[in-house]
């Protein structure tokens, strides 16, 4: 039982709350990325990742069809995607985003590998202060 609990904790992504009150989840390794993207996320949740570079999967949980994603939340999530990538020291990082429903796991691929479509991209300047200002919710 202890081993199962430890395994579940290892898979738990980090949860942040955006300044607009939206939940943002960050996977910190390939197993968390896989769990976050294919178990925790729903089809209309927004998925983000630094383009063409190793990094965290980010999910913004959709609050329902009546609410559209605030630009501020999208920028905060893109900042997390840039910060938790191999490009975090670059001046600007290109971050792709799309709905989770447009992601597929390639056959026989390692955990965390995805193919995606219908994406949009935005350039983000990594802002560690912005990340520190976000509310981080402990996962237990």
N, CA, C and O of each residue as an XYZ file, in Angstrom:
560
protein
N       0.823     -1.202      0.000
C       0.000      0.000      0.000
C       0.865      1.263      0.000
O       0.554      2.235     -0.688
N       1.953      1.241      0.777
C       2.856      2.403      0.811
C       3.475      2.649     -0.563
O       3.611      3.792     -1.000
N       3.852      1.547     -1.244
C       4.483      1.670     -2.554
C       3.509      2.305     -3.556
O       3.898      3.155     -4.358
N       2.246      1.884     -3.500
C       1.239      2.442     -4.409
C       1.050      3.933     -4.150
O       0.928      4.710     -5.097
N       1.025      4.345     -2.883
C       0.867      5.767     -2.533
C       2.076      6.575     -3.009
O       1.930      7.681     -3.529
N       3.283      6.002     -2.821
C       4.510      6.674     -3.252
C       4.494      6.846     -4.776
O       4.877      7.896     -5.291
N       4.051      5.810     -5.488
C       3.980      5.854     -6.947
C       2.994      6.940     -7.398
O       3.273      7.690     -8.333
N       1.845      7.016     -6.726
C       0.851      8.033     -7.066
C       1.419      9.429     -6.830
O       1.228     10.318     -7.660
N       2.114      9.636     -5.711
C       2.724     10.940     -5.429
C       3.756     11.312     -6.482
O       3.873     12.477     -6.861
N       4.510     10.314     -6.956
C       5.534     10.557     -7.973
C       4.914     11.023     -9.289
O       5.533     11.763    -10.055
N       3.684     10.578     -9.535
C       3.003     10.931    -10.777
C       2.259     12.261    -10.690
O       1.858     12.812    -11.715
N       2.073     12.778     -9.484
C       1.282     13.994     -9.308
C       2.005     15.227     -9.851
O       3.102     15.562     -9.404
N       1.383     15.891    -10.811
C       1.968     17.135    -11.310
C       1.810     18.249    -10.281
O       1.013     18.130     -9.351
N       2.563     19.321    -10.444
C       2.448     20.490     -9.576
C       1.268     21.330    -10.055
O       1.074     21.523    -11.256
N       0.491     21.820     -9.109
C      -0.701     22.608     -9.439
C      -0.484     24.067     -9.037
O      -0.039     24.361     -7.928
N      -0.802     24.957     -9.948
C      -0.763     26.397     -9.698
C      -2.172     26.960     -9.920
O      -2.989     26.356    -10.615
N      -2.435     28.094     -9.335
C      -3.680     28.818     -9.597
C      -3.295     30.135    -10.271
O      -2.502     30.908     -9.733
N      -3.864     30.382    -11.455
C      -3.541     31.621    -12.175
C      -4.162     32.818    -11.461
O      -5.010     32.672    -10.581
N      -3.717     33.997    -11.865
C      -4.270     35.216    -11.245
C      -5.762     35.368    -11.548
O      -6.464     36.120    -10.872
N      -6.242     34.647    -12.570
C      -7.664     34.668    -12.916
C      -8.443     33.543    -12.229
O      -9.651     33.409    -12.423
N      -7.733     32.727    -11.416
C      -8.397     31.653    -10.680
C      -8.506     30.321    -11.413
O      -9.259     29.447    -10.986
N      -7.769     30.152    -12.505
C      -7.806     28.898    -13.263
C      -6.703     27.966    -12.772
O      -5.628     28.419    -12.380
N      -6.978     26.652    -12.794
C      -5.992     25.652    -12.382
C      -5.034     25.369    -13.534
O      -5.452     25.121    -14.665
N      -3.738     25.412    -13.221
C      -2.690     25.101    -14.197
C      -1.833     23.990    -13.597
O      -1.352     24.112    -12.470
N      -1.645     22.912    -14.346
C      -0.855     21.775    -13.877
C       0.436     21.681    -14.679
O       0.447     21.922    -15.886
N       1.523     21.328    -13.998
C       2.849     21.237    -14.614
C       3.426     19.852    -14.356
O       3.581     19.446    -13.204
N       3.746     19.123    -15.429
C       4.442     17.841    -15.307
C       5.935     18.099    -15.296
O       6.442     18.830    -16.148
N       6.651     17.510    -14.344
C       8.089     17.809    -14.202
C       9.001     16.710    -14.752
O      10.222     16.869    -14.759
N       8.425     15.607    -15.207
C       9.225     14.540    -15.823
C       8.325     13.792    -16.806
O       7.129     14.069    -16.899
N       8.910     12.842    -17.539
C       8.132     12.186    -18.591
C       6.933     11.405    -18.042
O       5.898     11.333    -18.704
N       7.054     10.816    -16.840
C       5.935     10.074    -16.260
C       4.817     11.021    -15.829
O       3.640     10.739    -16.056
N       5.181     12.139    -15.208
C       4.166     13.135    -14.832
C       3.512     13.735    -16.077
O       2.298     13.939    -16.109
N       4.317     14.016    -17.097
C       3.774     14.554    -18.348
C       2.740     13.600    -18.933
O       1.663     14.021    -19.354
N       3.075     12.309    -18.955
C       2.188     11.291    -19.503
C       0.891     11.211    -18.689
O      -0.204     11.199    -19.251
N       1.028     11.156    -17.361
C      -0.133     11.079    -16.470
C      -1.013     12.318    -16.635
O      -2.232     12.210    -16.762
N      -0.395     13.472    -16.632
C      -1.113     14.740    -16.743
C      -1.884     14.825    -18.057
O      -3.068     15.161    -18.072
N      -1.209     14.520    -19.149
C      -1.791     14.691    -20.472
C      -2.835     13.637    -20.807
O      -3.863     13.952    -21.408
N      -2.584     12.387    -20.424
C      -3.484     11.317    -20.859
C      -4.403     10.756    -19.782
O      -5.275      9.946    -20.094
N      -4.239     11.156    -18.534
C      -5.124     10.675    -17.461
C      -5.888     11.832    -16.811
O      -7.100     11.740    -16.618
N      -5.197     12.903    -16.477
C      -5.805     14.011    -15.732
C      -6.547     14.998    -16.640
O      -7.587     15.536    -16.260
N      -6.018     15.227    -17.817
C      -6.586     16.242    -18.719
C      -7.808     15.719    -19.471
O      -7.907     14.533    -19.787
N      -8.730     16.634    -19.747
C      -9.916     16.344    -20.561
C      -9.739     16.989    -21.934
O      -8.845     17.811    -22.135
N     -10.596     16.607    -22.867
C     -10.473     17.046    -24.254
C     -10.407     18.539    -24.486
O      -9.659     18.997    -25.350
N     -11.183     19.316    -23.724
C     -11.206     20.767    -23.933
C     -10.283     21.536    -23.005
O     -10.349     22.763    -22.945
N      -9.416     20.824    -22.272
C      -8.373     21.494    -21.494
C      -7.299     21.971    -22.470
O      -7.109     21.367    -23.525
N      -6.606     23.035    -22.128
C      -5.552     23.580    -22.991
C      -4.207     22.996    -22.581
O      -3.839     23.017    -21.406
N      -3.475     22.470    -23.573
C      -2.156     21.860    -23.375
C      -1.111     22.811    -23.954
O      -1.305     23.376    -25.030
N       0.003     22.985    -23.231
C       1.092     23.855    -23.702
C       2.425     23.133    -23.566
O       2.594     22.272    -22.703
N       3.373     23.498    -24.434
C       4.717     22.915    -24.399
C       5.661     23.820    -25.187
O       5.281     24.370    -26.221
N       6.878     23.973    -24.704
C       7.894     24.716    -25.461
C       8.123     23.997    -26.791
O       8.312     22.781    -26.819
N       8.105     24.744    -27.880
C       8.185     24.144    -29.217
C       9.564     23.548    -29.492
O      10.592     24.194    -29.290
N       9.558     22.298    -29.959
C      10.767     21.587    -30.409
C      11.874     21.520    -29.366
O      13.053     21.507    -29.723
N      11.523     21.477    -28.097
C      12.543     21.413    -27.047
C      11.986     20.618    -25.875
O      10.787     20.647    -25.599
N      12.883     19.903    -25.186
C      12.455     19.124    -24.032
C      11.888     20.026    -22.960
O      12.432     21.093    -22.677
N      10.784     19.589    -22.360
C      10.217     20.390    -21.285
C       8.934     19.816    -20.729
O       8.480     18.742    -21.125
N       8.372     20.552    -19.813
C       7.154     20.143    -19.120
C       5.925     20.262    -20.007
O       5.830     21.140    -20.864
N       4.974     19.335    -19.771
C       3.636     19.492    -20.322
C       2.882     20.371    -19.327
O       2.998     20.188    -18.115
N       2.119     21.311    -19.836
C       1.312     22.200    -19.009
C      -0.147     22.005    -19.423
O      -0.458     21.960    -20.613
N      -1.029     21.889    -18.445
C      -2.464     21.785    -18.721
C      -3.191     22.891    -17.965
O      -2.989     23.082    -16.765
N      -4.038     23.613    -18.689
C      -4.961     24.558    -18.056
C      -6.322     23.873    -18.062
O      -6.876     23.584    -19.123
N      -6.855     23.616    -16.875
C      -8.156     22.953    -16.774
C      -9.251     23.903    -17.254
O      -9.324     25.057    -16.831
N     -10.099     23.394    -18.146
C     -11.212     24.162    -18.682
C     -12.274     24.344    -17.596
O     -12.610     23.398    -16.884
N     -12.792     25.552    -17.477
C     -13.808     25.835    -16.443
C     -15.230     25.649    -16.962
O     -16.182     26.019    -16.276
N     -15.392     25.097    -18.133
C     -16.726     24.918    -18.705
C     -16.883     25.727    -19.976
O     -16.162     26.695    -20.216
N     -17.844     25.306    -20.784
C     -18.003     25.895    -22.116
C     -18.412     27.367    -22.087
O     -18.235     28.073    -23.080
N     -18.949     27.833    -20.981
C     -19.411     29.225    -20.903
C     -18.267     30.229    -20.693
O     -18.427     31.418    -20.969
N     -17.122     29.753    -20.209
C     -16.015     30.672    -19.921
C     -14.880     30.482    -20.917
O     -14.420     29.362    -21.139
N     -14.433     31.578    -21.514
C     -13.279     31.455    -22.400
C     -12.006     31.725    -21.597
O     -12.010     32.471    -20.618
N     -10.944     31.108    -22.035
C      -9.656     31.189    -21.350
C      -9.138     32.630    -21.345
O      -8.961     33.220    -22.411
N      -8.892     33.206    -20.160
C      -8.349     34.569    -20.107
C      -6.917     34.619    -20.656
O      -6.124     33.707    -20.420
N      -6.598     35.677    -21.379
C      -5.262     35.844    -21.953
C      -4.190     35.809    -20.861
O      -3.123     35.230    -21.067
N      -4.460     36.419    -19.709
C      -3.493     36.426    -18.605
C      -3.139     35.026    -18.133
O      -1.980     34.744    -17.827
N      -4.143     34.142    -18.072
C      -3.898     32.752    -17.662
C      -3.066     32.036    -18.719
O      -2.145     31.292    -18.384
N      -3.389     32.258    -20.000
C      -2.619     31.645    -21.086
C      -1.157     32.090    -21.013
O      -0.257     31.267    -21.177
N      -0.913     33.362    -20.774
C       0.459     33.878    -20.685
C       1.183     33.291    -19.470
O       2.357     32.935    -19.566
N       0.493     33.186    -18.329
C       1.123     32.579    -17.153
C       1.488     31.120    -17.432
O       2.575     30.672    -17.066
N       0.589     30.382    -18.074
C       0.856     28.976    -18.385
C       2.010     28.849    -19.386
O       2.850     27.958    -19.256
N       2.050     29.735    -20.379
C       3.148     29.723    -21.354
C       4.471     30.037    -20.664
O       5.510     29.479    -21.019
N       4.432     30.920    -19.688
C       5.624     31.247    -18.906
C       6.121     29.997    -18.173
O       7.323     29.737    -18.129
N       5.196     29.228    -17.600
C       5.573     27.974    -16.930
C       6.186     26.991    -17.931
O       7.187     26.339    -17.632
N       5.578     26.887    -19.126
C       6.100     25.978    -20.155
C       7.521     26.371    -20.556
O       8.378     25.506    -20.731
N       7.769     27.662    -20.700
C       9.107     28.145    -21.063
C      10.093     27.929    -19.920
O      11.217     27.475    -20.136
N       9.664     28.257    -18.705
C      10.537     28.147    -17.530
C      10.952     26.700    -17.259
O      12.110     26.432    -16.937
N      10.010     25.776    -17.388
C      10.304     24.365    -17.124
C      10.668     23.628    -18.412
O      10.203     22.515    -18.660
N      11.505     24.267    -19.222
C      12.010     23.647    -20.448
C      13.519     23.844    -20.511
O      14.095     24.599    -19.728
N      14.144     23.157    -21.449
C      15.592     23.291    -21.637
C      15.953     24.670    -22.197
O      17.130     25.028    -22.247
N      14.948     25.444    -22.617
C      15.201     26.768    -23.205
C      15.016     27.899    -22.203
O      14.998     29.065    -22.598
N      14.877     27.588    -20.920
C      14.527     28.612    -19.929
C      15.524     29.765    -19.850
O      15.161     30.858    -19.416
N      16.771     29.544    -20.259
C      17.782     30.606    -20.199
C      17.784     31.472    -21.469
O      18.469     32.493    -21.526
N      17.011     31.056    -22.485
C      16.920     31.848    -23.718
C      16.150     33.141    -23.441
O      15.361     33.218    -22.499
N      16.391     34.148    -24.274
C      15.698     35.425    -24.104
C      14.192     35.261    -24.301
O      13.397     35.749    -23.498
N      13.812     34.576    -25.370
C      12.399     34.306    -25.639
C      12.251     32.850    -26.053
O      13.145     32.272    -26.671
N      11.103     32.263    -25.703
C      10.832     30.857    -26.004
C       9.502     30.779    -26.748
O       8.520     31.409    -26.355
N       9.483     29.993    -27.831
C       8.242     29.776    -28.572
C       7.484     28.632    -27.901
O       8.017     27.533    -27.744
N       6.246     28.897    -27.511
C       5.423     27.899    -26.817
C       4.205     27.584    -27.682
O       3.490     28.484    -28.122
N       3.983     26.288    -27.919
C       2.804     25.836    -28.651
C       1.686     25.544    -27.668
O       1.933     25.133    -26.534
N       0.455     25.760    -28.109
C      -0.692     25.368    -27.291
C      -1.834     24.904    -28.187
O      -2.003     25.380    -29.310
N      -2.607     23.968    -27.666
C      -3.753     23.407    -28.374
C      -4.657     22.740    -27.349
O      -4.297     22.618    -26.179
N      -5.826     22.311    -27.789
C      -6.681     21.551    -26.885
C      -6.143     20.137    -26.751
O      -5.564     19.590    -27.690
N      -6.336     19.553    -25.587
C      -5.848     18.195    -25.317
C      -6.411     17.206    -26.338
O      -5.746     16.227    -26.676
N      -7.619     17.446    -26.830
C      -8.240     16.511    -27.777
C      -7.455     16.408    -29.089
O      -7.686     15.483    -29.867
N      -6.540     17.335    -29.344
C      -5.734     17.293    -30.567
C      -4.367     16.644    -30.345
O      -3.472     16.778    -31.179
N      -4.207     15.945    -29.228
C      -2.957     15.237    -28.924
C      -3.141     13.743    -29.125
O      -4.201     13.184    -28.842
N      -2.087     13.111    -29.620
C      -2.074     11.655    -29.747
C      -0.743     11.151    -29.231
O       0.280     11.828    -29.327
N      -0.777      9.959    -28.686
C       0.452      9.304    -28.251
C       0.888      8.393    -29.392
O       0.119      7.526    -29.808
N       2.102      8.568    -29.909
C       2.561      7.684    -30.985
C       2.656      6.237    -30.491
O       2.972      5.986    -29.328
N       2.383      5.309    -31.379
C       2.452      3.886    -31.031
C       3.868      3.541    -30.559
O       4.853      3.924    -31.190
N       3.956      2.820    -29.454
C       5.221      2.361    -28.846
C       6.138      3.508    -28.405
O       7.338      3.302    -28.227
N       5.593      4.689    -28.232
C       6.419      5.836    -27.815
C       6.676      5.788    -26.315
O       5.914      5.192    -25.554
N       7.761      6.425    -25.914
C       8.087      6.536    -24.491
C       7.052      7.427    -23.809
O       6.398      8.231    -24.473
N       6.896      7.291    -22.472
C       5.968      8.165    -21.751
C       6.310      9.639    -21.979
O       7.477     10.032    -21.977
N       5.271     10.432    -22.173
C       5.458     11.870    -22.359
C       5.576     12.316    -23.807
O       5.478     13.508    -24.098
N       5.786     11.373    -24.719
C       5.895     11.730    -26.143
C       4.495     11.934    -26.720
O       3.597     11.130    -26.472
N       4.309     13.005    -27.484
C       3.009     13.276    -28.099
C       3.184     13.820    -29.512
O       4.229     14.359    -29.877
N       2.130     13.659    -30.283
C       2.000     14.308    -31.589
C       0.772     15.202    -31.446
O      -0.250     14.775    -30.908
N       0.870     16.438    -31.925
C      -0.282     17.322    -31.772
C      -0.562     18.091    -33.051
O       0.292     18.209    -33.929
N      -1.788     18.613    -33.135
C      -2.205     19.390    -34.302
C      -3.087     20.546    -33.833
O      -3.360     20.685    -32.641
N      -3.528     21.372    -34.781
C      -4.400     22.516    -34.501
C      -3.765     23.507    -33.510
O      -4.470     24.252    -32.829
N      -2.422     23.505    -33.440
C      -1.763     24.340    -32.432
C      -1.643     25.793    -32.878
O      -1.658     26.117    -34.065
N      -1.523     26.641    -31.876
C      -1.158     28.042    -32.060
C       0.135     28.210    -31.277
O       0.468     27.374    -30.437
N       0.857     29.277    -31.544
C       2.135     29.494    -30.856
C       2.223     30.929    -30.358
O       1.625     31.841    -30.928
N       2.981     31.107    -29.284
C       3.262     32.460    -28.822
C       4.677     32.516    -28.269
O       5.170     31.562    -27.667
N       5.314     33.657    -28.490
C       6.649     33.899    -27.943
C       6.483     34.395    -26.521
O       5.631     35.240    -26.247
N       7.287     33.877    -25.627
C       7.198     34.277    -24.222
C       8.591     34.570    -23.693
O       9.536     33.826    -23.955
N       8.708     35.641    -22.959
C       9.958     35.956    -22.262
C       9.820     35.357    -20.872
O       8.885     35.688    -20.143
N      10.735     34.488    -20.502
C      10.664     33.823    -19.197
C      10.735     34.866    -18.086
O      11.639     35.702    -18.052
N       9.770     34.799    -17.186
C       9.677     35.760    -16.087
C       9.563     35.002    -14.761
O       8.456     34.686    -14.324
N      10.716     34.705    -14.111
C      10.686     33.960    -12.845
C       9.857     34.653    -11.762
O       9.261     33.984    -10.918
N       9.815     35.987    -11.781
C       9.001     36.725    -10.796
C       7.520     36.400    -10.959
O       6.796     36.229     -9.979
N       7.088     36.319    -12.204
C       5.687     35.980    -12.497
C       5.360     34.593    -11.943
O       4.289     34.379    -11.375
N       6.288     33.660    -12.115
C       6.073     32.298    -11.614
C       6.036     32.292    -10.087
O       5.183     31.636     -9.489
N       6.949     33.014     -9.461
C       6.963     33.077     -7.989
C       5.687     33.711     -7.437
O       5.255     33.388     -6.331
N       5.087     34.615     -8.212
C       3.872     35.292     -7.745
C       2.625     34.409     -7.855
O       1.594     34.711     -7.254
N       2.720     33.322     -8.622
C       1.570     32.432     -8.777
C       1.380     31.581     -7.535
O       2.349     31.188     -6.884
N       0.141     31.301     -7.214
C      -0.161     30.461     -6.056
C       0.106     29.005     -6.430
O      -0.475     28.475     -7.376
N       0.991     28.375     -5.672
C       1.329     26.970     -5.892
C       0.558     26.156     -4.858
O       0.628     26.438     -3.662
N      -0.174     25.151     -5.317
C      -0.979     24.322     -4.428
C      -0.268     22.996     -4.250
O       0.053     22.328     -5.233
N      -0.016     22.605     -3.004
C       0.705     21.341     -2.779
C      -0.183     20.172     -3.169
O      -1.386     20.182     -2.912
N       0.411     19.173     -3.786
C      -0.294     17.973     -4.220
C       0.010     16.841     -3.258
O       1.171     16.471     -3.088
N      -1.011     16.284     -2.627
C      -0.801     15.153     -1.712
C      -1.779     14.070     -1.987
O      -1.759     13.036     -1.319
